[in-house]
Amino acid sequence: MSDLKNGVRYEVALEVLGQARQPFMQAIHDEQQKAKPSQHFIRYCEMRLAALDELQDSLTPTDTETIQRILDADAAFAVR
């Protein structure tokens, strides 16, 4: 695969990971608005955000297998 194609796939994977953060951020916000927010649920969402951050921060253009898994909506591991 060409370096250009790998670079594009890498950038798209980063975008997918960034978009995957949104539901957790919204869930935290919604939970915090409740009269009795579940701290366990908030912590769960924070942990999922931390895992996405770690993956996004450590991902490199040469991580082609991981990038493929991020981009493959049918993969067992799908971030969407």
PDB file of N, CA, C and O in Angstrom:
ATOM      1  N   MET A   1       0.849  -1.167   0.000  1.00  0.00           N
ATOM      2  CA  MET A   1       0.000   0.000   0.000  1.00  0.00           C
ATOM      3  C   MET A   1       0.897   1.232   0.000  1.00  0.00           C
ATOM      4  O   MET A   1       1.921   1.254   0.683  1.00  0.00           O
ATOM      5  N   SER A   2       0.529   2.227  -0.740  1.00  0.00           N
ATOM      6  CA  SER A   2       1.371   3.407  -0.862  1.00  0.00           C
ATOM      7  C   SER A   2       1.389   4.211   0.437  1.00  0.00           C
ATOM      8  O   SER A   2       0.473   4.128   1.256  1.00  0.00           O
ATOM      9  N   ASP A   3       2.462   4.996   0.600  1.00  0.00           N
ATOM     10  CA  ASP A   3       2.580   5.839   1.786  1.00  0.00           C
ATOM     11  C   ASP A   3       1.439   6.846   1.857  1.00  0.00           C
ATOM     12  O   ASP A   3       0.932   7.141   2.939  1.00  0.00           O
ATOM     13  N   LEU A   4       1.033   7.379   0.692  1.00  0.00           N
ATOM     14  CA  LEU A   4      -0.062   8.345   0.659  1.00  0.00           C
ATOM     15  C   LEU A   4      -1.358   7.695   1.139  1.00  0.00           C
ATOM     16  O   LEU A   4      -2.080   8.264   1.957  1.00  0.00           O
ATOM     17  N   LYS A   5      -1.646   6.503   0.626  1.00  0.00           N
ATOM     18  CA  LYS A   5      -2.860   5.802   1.027  1.00  0.00           C
ATOM     19  C   LYS A   5      -2.813   5.459   2.516  1.00  0.00           C
ATOM     20  O   LYS A   5      -3.818   5.597   3.213  1.00  0.00           O
ATOM     21  N   ASN A   6      -1.658   5.016   3.007  1.00  0.00           N
ATOM     22  CA  ASN A   6      -1.511   4.737   4.435  1.00  0.00           C
ATOM     23  C   ASN A   6      -1.739   5.994   5.262  1.00  0.00           C
ATOM     24  O   ASN A   6      -2.377   5.945   6.313  1.00  0.00           O
ATOM     25  N   GLY A   7      -1.217   7.120   4.784  1.00  0.00           N
ATOM     26  CA  GLY A   7      -1.381   8.381   5.495  1.00  0.00           C
ATOM     27  C   GLY A   7      -2.839   8.805   5.563  1.00  0.00           C
ATOM     28  O   GLY A   7      -3.304   9.279   6.599  1.00  0.00           O
ATOM     29  N   VAL A   8      -3.553   8.637   4.473  1.00  0.00           N
ATOM     30  CA  VAL A   8      -4.973   8.992   4.431  1.00  0.00           C
ATOM     31  C   VAL A   8      -5.764   8.082   5.368  1.00  0.00           C
ATOM     32  O   VAL A   8      -6.608   8.554   6.129  1.00  0.00           O
ATOM     33  N   ARG A   9      -5.493   6.788   5.314  1.00  0.00           N
ATOM     34  CA  ARG A   9      -6.198   5.838   6.187  1.00  0.00           C
ATOM     35  C   ARG A   9      -5.913   6.146   7.660  1.00  0.00           C
ATOM     36  O   ARG A   9      -6.799   6.023   8.506  1.00  0.00           O
ATOM     37  N   TYR A  10      -4.680   6.546   7.960  1.00  0.00           N
ATOM     38  CA  TYR A  10      -4.306   6.924   9.323  1.00  0.00           C
ATOM     39  C   TYR A  10      -5.120   8.138   9.780  1.00  0.00           C
ATOM     40  O   TYR A  10      -5.664   8.141  10.884  1.00  0.00           O
ATOM     41  N   GLU A  11      -5.202   9.156   8.941  1.00  0.00           N
ATOM     42  CA  GLU A  11      -5.955  10.369   9.281  1.00  0.00           C
ATOM     43  C   GLU A  11      -7.440  10.054   9.464  1.00  0.00           C
ATOM     44  O   GLU A  11      -8.080  10.593  10.367  1.00  0.00           O
ATOM     45  N   VAL A  12      -7.982   9.196   8.625  1.00  0.00           N
ATOM     46  CA  VAL A  12      -9.391   8.815   8.753  1.00  0.00           C
ATOM     47  C   VAL A  12      -9.599   8.040  10.050  1.00  0.00           C
ATOM     48  O   VAL A  12     -10.597   8.253  10.739  1.00  0.00           O
ATOM     49  N   ALA A  13      -8.683   7.153  10.390  1.00  0.00           N
ATOM     50  CA  ALA A  13      -8.787   6.396  11.634  1.00  0.00           C
ATOM     51  C   ALA A  13      -8.775   7.329  12.848  1.00  0.00           C
ATOM     52  O   ALA A  13      -9.528   7.124  13.800  1.00  0.00           O
ATOM     53  N   LEU A  14      -7.928   8.342  12.811  1.00  0.00           N
ATOM     54  CA  LEU A  14      -7.908   9.321  13.902  1.00  0.00           C
ATOM     55  C   LEU A  14      -9.248  10.044  14.005  1.00  0.00           C
ATOM     56  O   LEU A  14      -9.738  10.302  15.105  1.00  0.00           O
ATOM     57  N   GLU A  15      -9.830  10.366  12.869  1.00  0.00           N
ATOM     58  CA  GLU A  15     -11.142  11.028  12.845  1.00  0.00           C
ATOM     59  C   GLU A  15     -12.225  10.111  13.413  1.00  0.00           C
ATOM     60  O   GLU A  15     -13.082  10.559  14.174  1.00  0.00           O
ATOM     61  N   VAL A  16     -12.188   8.842  13.048  1.00  0.00           N
ATOM     62  CA  VAL A  16     -13.159   7.867  13.570  1.00  0.00           C
ATOM     63  C   VAL A  16     -13.032   7.773  15.088  1.00  0.00           C
ATOM     64  O   VAL A  16     -14.036   7.760  15.800  1.00  0.00           O
ATOM     65  N   LEU A  17     -11.808   7.709  15.573  1.00  0.00           N
ATOM     66  CA  LEU A  17     -11.605   7.648  17.025  1.00  0.00           C
ATOM     67  C   LEU A  17     -12.120   8.913  17.706  1.00  0.00           C
ATOM     68  O   LEU A  17     -12.723   8.844  18.777  1.00  0.00           O
ATOM     69  N   GLY A  18     -11.886  10.047  17.095  1.00  0.00           N
ATOM     70  CA  GLY A  18     -12.393  11.306  17.650  1.00  0.00           C
ATOM     71  C   GLY A  18     -13.910  11.327  17.701  1.00  0.00           C
ATOM     72  O   GLY A  18     -14.497  11.778  18.685  1.00  0.00           O
ATOM     73  N   GLN A  19     -14.543  10.841  16.646  1.00  0.00           N
ATOM     74  CA  GLN A  19     -16.002  10.793  16.611  1.00  0.00           C
ATOM     75  C   GLN A  19     -16.555   9.783  17.604  1.00  0.00           C
ATOM     76  O   GLN A  19     -17.658   9.962  18.119  1.00  0.00           O
ATOM     77  N   ALA A  20     -15.805   8.729  17.877  1.00  0.00           N
ATOM     78  CA  ALA A  20     -16.249   7.713  18.829  1.00  0.00           C
ATOM     79  C   ALA A  20     -16.315   8.269  20.250  1.00  0.00           C
ATOM     80  O   ALA A  20     -16.985   7.695  21.109  1.00  0.00           O
ATOM     81  N   ARG A  21     -15.633   9.366  20.500  1.00  0.00           N
ATOM     82  CA  ARG A  21     -15.654  10.006  21.817  1.00  0.00           C
ATOM     83  C   ARG A  21     -16.987  10.689  22.111  1.00  0.00           C
ATOM     84  O   ARG A  21     -17.406  10.774  23.265  1.00  0.00           O
ATOM     85  N   GLN A  22     -17.641  11.167  21.078  1.00  0.00           N
ATOM     86  CA  GLN A  22     -18.830  12.004  21.257  1.00  0.00           C
ATOM     87  C   GLN A  22     -19.943  11.361  22.097  1.00  0.00           C
ATOM     88  O   GLN A  22     -20.453  12.008  23.011  1.00  0.00           O
ATOM     89  N   PRO A  23     -20.336  10.112  21.818  1.00  0.00           N
ATOM     90  CA  PRO A  23     -21.417   9.533  22.630  1.00  0.00           C
ATOM     91  C   PRO A  23     -21.075   9.436  24.114  1.00  0.00           C
ATOM     92  O   PRO A  23     -21.955   9.591  24.961  1.00  0.00           O
ATOM     93  N   PHE A  24     -19.821   9.183  24.433  1.00  0.00           N
ATOM     94  CA  PHE A  24     -19.417   9.085  25.841  1.00  0.00           C
ATOM     95  C   PHE A  24     -19.406  10.450  26.506  1.00  0.00           C
ATOM     96  O   PHE A  24     -19.800  10.587  27.664  1.00  0.00           O
ATOM     97  N   MET A  25     -18.960  11.447  25.783  1.00  0.00           N
ATOM     98  CA  MET A  25     -18.980  12.800  26.324  1.00  0.00           C
ATOM     99  C   MET A  25     -20.421  13.254  26.562  1.00  0.00           C
ATOM    100  O   MET A  25     -20.720  13.873  27.583  1.00  0.00           O
ATOM    101  N   GLN A  26     -21.302  12.947  25.624  1.00  0.00           N
ATOM    102  CA  GLN A  26     -22.707  13.310  25.778  1.00  0.00           C
ATOM    103  C   GLN A  26     -23.340  12.543  26.938  1.00  0.00           C
ATOM    104  O   GLN A  26     -24.119  13.109  27.706  1.00  0.00           O
ATOM    105  N   ALA A  27     -23.010  11.268  27.066  1.00  0.00           N
ATOM    106  CA  ALA A  27     -23.558  10.452  28.148  1.00  0.00           C
ATOM    107  C   ALA A  27     -23.132  10.991  29.516  1.00  0.00           C
ATOM    108  O   ALA A  27     -23.929  11.019  30.453  1.00  0.00           O
ATOM    109  N   ILE A  28     -21.880  11.416  29.622  1.00  0.00           N
ATOM    110  CA  ILE A  28     -21.401  12.006  30.877  1.00  0.00           C
ATOM    111  C   ILE A  28     -22.182  13.275  31.183  1.00  0.00           C
ATOM    112  O   ILE A  28     -22.643  13.477  32.306  1.00  0.00           O
ATOM    113  N   HIS A  29     -22.323  14.116  30.190  1.00  0.00           N
ATOM    114  CA  HIS A  29     -23.061  15.379  30.373  1.00  0.00           C
ATOM    115  C   HIS A  29     -24.497  15.095  30.813  1.00  0.00           C
ATOM    116  O   HIS A  29     -24.989  15.691  31.771  1.00  0.00           O
ATOM    117  N   ASP A  30     -25.161  14.182  30.107  1.00  0.00           N
ATOM    118  CA  ASP A  30     -26.550  13.857  30.429  1.00  0.00           C
ATOM    119  C   ASP A  30     -26.674  13.279  31.834  1.00  0.00           C
ATOM    120  O   ASP A  30     -27.599  13.615  32.573  1.00  0.00           O
ATOM    121  N   GLU A  31     -25.744  12.417  32.193  1.00  0.00           N
ATOM    122  CA  GLU A  31     -25.788  11.800  33.523  1.00  0.00           C
ATOM    123  C   GLU A  31     -25.578  12.842  34.609  1.00  0.00           C
ATOM    124  O   GLU A  31     -26.231  12.788  35.651  1.00  0.00           O
ATOM    125  N   GLN A  32     -24.683  13.780  34.383  1.00  0.00           N
ATOM    126  CA  GLN A  32     -24.401  14.811  35.380  1.00  0.00           C
ATOM    127  C   GLN A  32     -25.581  15.752  35.591  1.00  0.00           C
ATOM    128  O   GLN A  32     -25.659  16.422  36.621  1.00  0.00           O
ATOM    129  N   GLN A  33     -26.490  15.811  34.640  1.00  0.00           N
ATOM    130  CA  GLN A  33     -27.660  16.676  34.756  1.00  0.00           C
ATOM    131  C   GLN A  33     -28.761  16.048  35.609  1.00  0.00           C
ATOM    132  O   GLN A  33     -29.700  16.737  36.006  1.00  0.00           O
ATOM    133  N   LYS A  34     -28.657  14.774  35.888  1.00  0.00           N
ATOM    134  CA  LYS A  34     -29.667  14.073  36.672  1.00  0.00           C
ATOM    135  C   LYS A  34     -29.589  14.474  38.144  1.00  0.00           C
ATOM    136  O   LYS A  34     -28.546  14.905  38.635  1.00  0.00           O
ATOM    137  N   ALA A  35     -30.713  14.322  38.830  1.00  0.00           N
ATOM    138  CA  ALA A  35     -30.760  14.638  40.253  1.00  0.00           C
ATOM    139  C   ALA A  35     -29.805  13.747  41.049  1.00  0.00           C
ATOM    140  O   ALA A  35     -29.167  14.202  41.999  1.00  0.00           O
ATOM    141  N   LYS A  36     -29.713  12.478  40.656  1.00  0.00           N
ATOM    142  CA  LYS A  36     -28.796  11.538  41.313  1.00  0.00           C
ATOM    143  C   LYS A  36     -27.966  10.845  40.235  1.00  0.00           C
ATOM    144  O   LYS A  36     -28.269   9.719  39.840  1.00  0.00           O
ATOM    145  N   PRO A  37     -26.932  11.511  39.767  1.00  0.00           N
ATOM    146  CA  PRO A  37     -26.111  10.897  38.711  1.00  0.00           C
ATOM    147  C   PRO A  37     -25.375   9.655  39.215  1.00  0.00           C
ATOM    148  O   PRO A  37     -24.930   9.597  40.361  1.00  0.00           O
ATOM    149  N   SER A  38     -25.263   8.687  38.350  1.00  0.00           N
ATOM    150  CA  SER A  38     -24.539   7.452  38.673  1.00  0.00           C
ATOM    151  C   SER A  38     -23.043   7.689  38.464  1.00  0.00           C
ATOM    152  O   SER A  38     -22.576   7.844  37.336  1.00  0.00           O
ATOM    153  N   GLN A  39     -22.313   7.714  39.560  1.00  0.00           N
ATOM    154  CA  GLN A  39     -20.873   7.904  39.466  1.00  0.00           C
ATOM    155  C   GLN A  39     -20.203   6.707  38.805  1.00  0.00           C
ATOM    156  O   GLN A  39     -19.161   6.854  38.167  1.00  0.00           O
ATOM    157  N   HIS A  40     -20.789   5.531  38.951  1.00  0.00           N
ATOM    158  CA  HIS A  40     -20.251   4.336  38.295  1.00  0.00           C
ATOM    159  C   HIS A  40     -20.373   4.455  36.781  1.00  0.00           C
ATOM    160  O   HIS A  40     -19.442   4.118  36.049  1.00  0.00           O
ATOM    161  N   PHE A  41     -21.513   4.931  36.319  1.00  0.00           N
ATOM    162  CA  PHE A  41     -21.704   5.101  34.885  1.00  0.00           C
ATOM    163  C   PHE A  41     -20.775   6.185  34.333  1.00  0.00           C
ATOM    164  O   PHE A  41     -20.193   6.029  33.259  1.00  0.00           O
ATOM    165  N   ILE A  42     -20.649   7.263  35.066  1.00  0.00           N
ATOM    166  CA  ILE A  42     -19.743   8.347  34.639  1.00  0.00           C
ATOM    167  C   ILE A  42     -18.312   7.824  34.565  1.00  0.00           C
ATOM    168  O   ILE A  42     -17.594   8.111  33.607  1.00  0.00           O
ATOM    169  N   ARG A  43     -17.899   7.067  35.564  1.00  0.00           N
ATOM    170  CA  ARG A  43     -16.537   6.504  35.567  1.00  0.00           C
ATOM    171  C   ARG A  43     -16.335   5.565  34.378  1.00  0.00           C
ATOM    172  O   ARG A  43     -15.283   5.582  33.739  1.00  0.00           O
ATOM    173  N   TYR A  44     -17.346   4.748  34.086  1.00  0.00           N
ATOM    174  CA  TYR A  44     -17.276   3.855  32.924  1.00  0.00           C
ATOM    175  C   TYR A  44     -17.041   4.673  31.644  1.00  0.00           C
ATOM    176  O   TYR A  44     -16.169   4.343  30.840  1.00  0.00           O
ATOM    177  N   CYS A  45     -17.815   5.725  31.468  1.00  0.00           N
ATOM    178  CA  CYS A  45     -17.665   6.564  30.271  1.00  0.00           C
ATOM    179  C   CYS A  45     -16.286   7.223  30.243  1.00  0.00           C
ATOM    180  O   CYS A  45     -15.665   7.321  29.185  1.00  0.00           O
ATOM    181  N   GLU A  46     -15.813   7.672  31.396  1.00  0.00           N
ATOM    182  CA  GLU A  46     -14.482   8.275  31.463  1.00  0.00           C
ATOM    183  C   GLU A  46     -13.398   7.272  31.102  1.00  0.00           C
ATOM    184  O   GLU A  46     -12.412   7.623  30.454  1.00  0.00           O
ATOM    185  N   MET A  47     -13.578   6.029  31.517  1.00  0.00           N
ATOM    186  CA  MET A  47     -12.601   4.994  31.185  1.00  0.00           C
ATOM    187  C   MET A  47     -12.609   4.706  29.686  1.00  0.00           C
ATOM    188  O   MET A  47     -11.547   4.507  29.096  1.00  0.00           O
ATOM    189  N   ARG A  48     -13.769   4.680  29.070  1.00  0.00           N
ATOM    190  CA  ARG A  48     -13.854   4.469  27.628  1.00  0.00           C
ATOM    191  C   ARG A  48     -13.188   5.634  26.891  1.00  0.00           C
ATOM    192  O   ARG A  48     -12.490   5.422  25.900  1.00  0.00           O
ATOM    193  N   LEU A  49     -13.400   6.858  27.370  1.00  0.00           N
ATOM    194  CA  LEU A  49     -12.744   8.019  26.766  1.00  0.00           C
ATOM    195  C   LEU A  49     -11.228   7.913  26.907  1.00  0.00           C
ATOM    196  O   LEU A  49     -10.493   8.207  25.964  1.00  0.00           O
ATOM    197  N   ALA A  50     -10.766   7.497  28.070  1.00  0.00           N
ATOM    198  CA  ALA A  50      -9.322   7.354  28.290  1.00  0.00           C
ATOM    199  C   ALA A  50      -8.734   6.303  27.349  1.00  0.00           C
ATOM    200  O   ALA A  50      -7.639   6.488  26.818  1.00  0.00           O
ATOM    201  N   ALA A  51      -9.454   5.207  27.145  1.00  0.00           N
ATOM    202  CA  ALA A  51      -8.970   4.168  26.233  1.00  0.00           C
ATOM    203  C   ALA A  51      -8.915   4.694  24.795  1.00  0.00           C
ATOM    204  O   ALA A  51      -7.960   4.415  24.069  1.00  0.00           O
ATOM    205  N   LEU A  52      -9.920   5.442  24.389  1.00  0.00           N
ATOM    206  CA  LEU A  52      -9.903   6.031  23.049  1.00  0.00           C
ATOM    207  C   LEU A  52      -8.757   7.025  22.916  1.00  0.00           C
ATOM    208  O   LEU A  52      -8.080   7.060  21.889  1.00  0.00           O
ATOM    209  N   ASP A  53      -8.536   7.833  23.953  1.00  0.00           N
ATOM    210  CA  ASP A  53      -7.417   8.792  23.945  1.00  0.00           C
ATOM    211  C   ASP A  53      -6.083   8.078  23.796  1.00  0.00           C
ATOM    212  O   ASP A  53      -5.231   8.487  23.007  1.00  0.00           O
ATOM    213  N   GLU A  54      -5.911   7.010  24.560  1.00  0.00           N
ATOM    214  CA  GLU A  54      -4.651   6.263  24.512  1.00  0.00           C
ATOM    215  C   GLU A  54      -4.419   5.678  23.116  1.00  0.00           C
ATOM    216  O   GLU A  54      -3.317   5.756  22.575  1.00  0.00           O
ATOM    217  N   LEU A  55      -5.464   5.097  22.548  1.00  0.00           N
ATOM    218  CA  LEU A  55      -5.343   4.532  21.207  1.00  0.00           C
ATOM    219  C   LEU A  55      -5.038   5.621  20.190  1.00  0.00           C
ATOM    220  O   LEU A  55      -4.174   5.449  19.329  1.00  0.00           O
ATOM    221  N   GLN A  56      -5.737   6.728  20.287  1.00  0.00           N
ATOM    222  CA  GLN A  56      -5.524   7.839  19.353  1.00  0.00           C
ATOM    223  C   GLN A  56      -4.113   8.408  19.498  1.00  0.00           C
ATOM    224  O   GLN A  56      -3.458   8.708  18.500  1.00  0.00           O
ATOM    225  N   ASP A  57      -3.652   8.555  20.724  1.00  0.00           N
ATOM    226  CA  ASP A  57      -2.326   9.131  20.962  1.00  0.00           C
ATOM    227  C   ASP A  57      -1.188   8.205  20.537  1.00  0.00           C
ATOM    228  O   ASP A  57      -0.126   8.676  20.130  1.00  0.00           O
ATOM    229  N   SER A  58      -1.404   6.897  20.628  1.00  0.00           N
ATOM    230  CA  SER A  58      -0.329   5.959  20.318  1.00  0.00           C
ATOM    231  C   SER A  58      -0.355   5.454  18.879  1.00  0.00           C
ATOM    232  O   SER A  58       0.612   4.840  18.427  1.00  0.00           O
ATOM    233  N   LEU A  59      -1.432   5.698  18.161  1.00  0.00           N
ATOM    234  CA  LEU A  59      -1.565   5.212  16.792  1.00  0.00           C
ATOM    235  C   LEU A  59      -0.549   5.894  15.874  1.00  0.00           C
ATOM    236  O   LEU A  59      -0.347   7.106  15.947  1.00  0.00           O
ATOM    237  N   THR A  60       0.082   5.104  15.017  1.00  0.00           N
ATOM    238  CA  THR A  60       1.014   5.655  14.030  1.00  0.00           C
ATOM    239  C   THR A  60       0.588   5.182  12.641  1.00  0.00           C
ATOM    240  O   THR A  60      -0.138   4.196  12.523  1.00  0.00           O
ATOM    241  N   PRO A  61       1.030   5.870  11.596  1.00  0.00           N
ATOM    242  CA  PRO A  61       0.662   5.471  10.237  1.00  0.00           C
ATOM    243  C   PRO A  61       1.107   4.058   9.868  1.00  0.00           C
ATOM    244  O   PRO A  61       0.567   3.464   8.935  1.00  0.00           O
ATOM    245  N   THR A  62       2.074   3.521  10.586  1.00  0.00           N
ATOM    246  CA  THR A  62       2.552   2.170  10.288  1.00  0.00           C
ATOM    247  C   THR A  62       1.739   1.079  10.996  1.00  0.00           C
ATOM    248  O   THR A  62       1.969  -0.107  10.763  1.00  0.00           O
ATOM    249  N   ASP A  63       0.804   1.465  11.845  1.00  0.00           N
ATOM    250  CA  ASP A  63      -0.062   0.503  12.546  1.00  0.00           C
ATOM    251  C   ASP A  63      -1.208   0.068  11.623  1.00  0.00           C
ATOM    252  O   ASP A  63      -2.381   0.254  11.946  1.00  0.00           O
ATOM    253  N   THR A  64      -0.854  -0.506  10.483  1.00  0.00           N
ATOM    254  CA  THR A  64      -1.850  -0.777   9.453  1.00  0.00           C
ATOM    255  C   THR A  64      -2.931  -1.756   9.902  1.00  0.00           C
ATOM    256  O   THR A  64      -4.091  -1.589   9.526  1.00  0.00           O
ATOM    257  N   GLU A  65      -2.590  -2.763  10.685  1.00  0.00           N
ATOM    258  CA  GLU A  65      -3.611  -3.715  11.143  1.00  0.00           C
ATOM    259  C   GLU A  65      -4.601  -3.047  12.089  1.00  0.00           C
ATOM    260  O   GLU A  65      -5.808  -3.264  11.987  1.00  0.00           O
ATOM    261  N   THR A  66      -4.094  -2.244  12.998  1.00  0.00           N
ATOM    262  CA  THR A  66      -4.977  -1.541  13.932  1.00  0.00           C
ATOM    263  C   THR A  66      -5.848  -0.550  13.182  1.00  0.00           C
ATOM    264  O   THR A  66      -7.043  -0.441  13.452  1.00  0.00           O
ATOM    265  N   ILE A  67      -5.264   0.166  12.251  1.00  0.00           N
ATOM    266  CA  ILE A  67      -6.025   1.120  11.441  1.00  0.00           C
ATOM    267  C   ILE A  67      -7.133   0.401  10.688  1.00  0.00           C
ATOM    268  O   ILE A  67      -8.260   0.893  10.626  1.00  0.00           O
ATOM    269  N   GLN A  68      -6.828  -0.752  10.118  1.00  0.00           N
ATOM    270  CA  GLN A  68      -7.843  -1.523   9.400  1.00  0.00           C
ATOM    271  C   GLN A  68      -8.991  -1.907  10.326  1.00  0.00           C
ATOM    272  O   GLN A  68     -10.157  -1.842   9.937  1.00  0.00           O
ATOM    273  N   ARG A  69      -8.665  -2.303  11.537  1.00  0.00           N
ATOM    274  CA  ARG A  69      -9.699  -2.688  12.502  1.00  0.00           C
ATOM    275  C   ARG A  69     -10.561  -1.494  12.890  1.00  0.00           C
ATOM    276  O   ARG A  69     -11.769  -1.639  13.082  1.00  0.00           O
ATOM    277  N   ILE A  70      -9.959  -0.330  13.007  1.00  0.00           N
ATOM    278  CA  ILE A  70     -10.711   0.880  13.334  1.00  0.00           C
ATOM    279  C   ILE A  70     -11.662   1.241  12.191  1.00  0.00           C
ATOM    280  O   ILE A  70     -12.800   1.650  12.420  1.00  0.00           O
ATOM    281  N   LEU A  71     -11.181   1.086  10.974  1.00  0.00           N
ATOM    282  CA  LEU A  71     -11.971   1.490   9.803  1.00  0.00           C
ATOM    283  C   LEU A  71     -13.006   0.451   9.382  1.00  0.00           C
ATOM    284  O   LEU A  71     -13.959   0.785   8.679  1.00  0.00           O
ATOM    285  N   ASP A  72     -12.837  -0.791   9.797  1.00  0.00           N
ATOM    286  CA  ASP A  72     -13.740  -1.865   9.393  1.00  0.00           C
ATOM    287  C   ASP A  72     -14.935  -1.916  10.346  1.00  0.00           C
ATOM    288  O   ASP A  72     -14.826  -2.412  11.467  1.00  0.00           O
ATOM    289  N   ALA A  73     -16.067  -1.402   9.890  1.00  0.00           N
ATOM    290  CA  ALA A  73     -17.270  -1.359  10.734  1.00  0.00           C
ATOM    291  C   ALA A  73     -17.778  -2.747  11.069  1.00  0.00           C
ATOM    292  O   ALA A  73     -18.527  -2.905  12.033  1.00  0.00           O
ATOM    293  N   ASP A  74     -17.394  -3.757  10.306  1.00  0.00           N
ATOM    294  CA  ASP A  74     -17.843  -5.133  10.552  1.00  0.00           C
ATOM    295  C   ASP A  74     -16.885  -5.930  11.420  1.00  0.00           C
ATOM    296  O   ASP A  74     -17.143  -7.096  11.717  1.00  0.00           O
ATOM    297  N   ALA A  75     -15.783  -5.314  11.830  1.00  0.00           N
ATOM    298  CA  ALA A  75     -14.794  -6.017  12.645  1.00  0.00           C
ATOM    299  C   ALA A  75     -15.356  -6.302  14.035  1.00  0.00           C
ATOM    300  O   ALA A  75     -16.247  -5.599  14.512  1.00  0.00           O
ATOM    301  N   ALA A  76     -14.831  -7.327  14.670  1.00  0.00           N
ATOM    302  CA  ALA A  76     -15.264  -7.646  16.029  1.00  0.00           C
ATOM    303  C   ALA A  76     -15.016  -6.464  16.956  1.00  0.00           C
ATOM    304  O   ALA A  76     -15.792  -6.222  17.881  1.00  0.00           O
ATOM    305  N   PHE A  77     -13.935  -5.729  16.709  1.00  0.00           N
ATOM    306  CA  PHE A  77     -13.615  -4.518  17.446  1.00  0.00           C
ATOM    307  C   PHE A  77     -13.983  -3.353  16.548  1.00  0.00           C
ATOM    308  O   PHE A  77     -13.234  -3.021  15.628  1.00  0.00           O
ATOM    309  N   ALA A  78     -15.084  -2.748  16.789  1.00  0.00           N
ATOM    310  CA  ALA A  78     -15.495  -1.590  15.997  1.00  0.00           C
ATOM    311  C   ALA A  78     -15.705  -0.426  16.951  1.00  0.00           C
ATOM    312  O   ALA A  78     -16.405  -0.555  17.956  1.00  0.00           O
ATOM    313  N   VAL A  79     -15.100   0.704  16.636  1.00  0.00           N
ATOM    314  CA  VAL A  79     -15.199   1.846  17.536  1.00  0.00           C
ATOM    315  C   VAL A  79     -16.410   2.703  17.230  1.00  0.00           C
ATOM    316  O   VAL A  79     -16.656   3.698  17.912  1.00  0.00           O
ATOM    317  N   ARG A  80     -17.146   2.341  16.242  1.00  0.00           N
ATOM    318  CA  ARG A  80     -18.328   3.151  15.896  1.00  0.00           C
ATOM    319  C   ARG A  80     -19.517   2.706  16.680  1.00  0.00           C
ATOM    320  O   ARG A  80     -20.603   3.266  16.527  1.00  0.00           O
TER     321      ARG A  80
END
